[in-house]
Amino acid sequence: MSEEKLLLIPGPSPVVPRVLEALARPTVSHVGPEMVRDLREACDNLKRIAFCDEGQPFIVAGAGTLAMEMALLNTVGPSDRVLVLSQGYFGRRMADVCAAFGLQHDVMESEWGRAVVPEDLERRLAEKSYNVVVCTHVDTATGACAPVEDYAAVLDRTGSLFVVDGVCATGGVPERMDAWGLDVVLTAAQKCLGTPPGLAVLVLSPLAMEKRRGLDRVPAYYADLLRWLPVMQDPAKYFSTPCVNEIRAFAEGTRIILEEGLEERFERHELFASALRAGLAALGFTLFTDPRFLAPTLSVVRYPEGLEDKAFRAGLYGNGVVVAGGLAQTAGRVFRMGHMGNLTSAQVRFAVEAVERSLAALGFRFEAGAGRAAVDSVLAA
């Protein structure tokens, strides 16, 4: 079966030819002029994507989970307390990282499909102080988008460092570090940024960097940001061999983002999310996520009665589209569809047409063409 499938899982997202071509360039020296140019530009572009004039970017070989670990280990001291705001699976992972390194932490958890509301955060902080507060901007298990700007406004009155996991948000949902007062935004290459997996990506504010410099030591070697700092400031320097091809492809991906324009990109993510959801609703599907917290980057979709999860996803795969199943308590009850990165309107239409073909093959009753018509209506508005 052909590998040419439309990848609409919650990441990786589809990679466009320009980025693939950059990935396929001959491998060059990790301290050579080509790599120096691309890493320096990628860092500069990343600051623009995170709306951070004075921040310090880091681009390191590894997954988003490594970025989570690096963010915590470099901002949390031995006597510090961490509050984890969790709205699902990946918020709990932040707590797991804290536990793995013996970091003092509490978890404030919402119901799946929702997010902690700022008023509840404010009440918690009135009862107990925390040095660091962390949250997942978009949880890929639940489709919930946290009100990060509102959290930041609350935290501005407490002095807590604010760490945001933007793995399924950065580059597709606004994260205005300077204007909002975010201290760390961590992410990964393969989701809204539209490049292949393999890079842990962070931007730290000057305050967060000051916090790291004030720590005597961190329980890390490779994940110690001060070991990587000279390389990020001057890519001709060496600490550990970076993944040259992936970084050069990432640089190309950041160019594509800035060519589109950040505000235009955010609007496109909102538009395509609305179009896909309208198409799915016309075919009998509903959303798992509370409407107040819907993310522009993915949808967690409930099945209508009579439609079986594995059969549907297998049929959709055969029709050229890959989606993901539910996690933990949602397994078998939902599918998760990513709509992020460099997706096109033609791909949005193709996805809903593939859903219609899959439903027809399973004998599921629906109004033929209703999904595509709903998509077209939104895109034409």
DAQUIQUI-V886211 format. One record per run of one state. SS is the DSSP state (2 for helix, 1 for strand, 0 for the rest). FROM is the first residue (numbers start at 1). LEN is the number of residues. If there is no record, write none. Layout:
ss/from/len
SS/FROM/LEN
SS/FROM/LEN
//
This chain:
ss/from/len
0/1/5
1/6/3
0/9/4
1/13/1
0/14/3
2/17/7
0/24/9
2/33/17
0/50/6
1/56/6
0/62/2
2/64/10
0/74/7
1/81/6
0/87/2
2/89/12
0/101/3
1/104/6
0/110/8
2/118/10
0/128/4
1/132/5
0/137/1
1/138/2
0/140/4
1/144/2
0/146/2
2/148/8
0/156/5
1/161/5
0/166/4
1/170/1
0/171/2
1/173/1
0/174/3
2/177/4
0/181/3
1/184/5
0/189/10
1/199/6
0/205/1
2/206/9
0/215/10
2/225/9
0/234/10
2/244/17
0/261/1
2/262/21
0/283/3
1/286/2
0/288/3
2/291/3
1/294/1
0/295/3
1/298/5
0/303/6
2/309/10
0/319/2
1/321/2
0/323/1
1/324/2
0/326/2
2/328/3
0/331/3
1/334/5
0/339/6
2/345/17
0/362/8
2/370/11
0/381/1
//
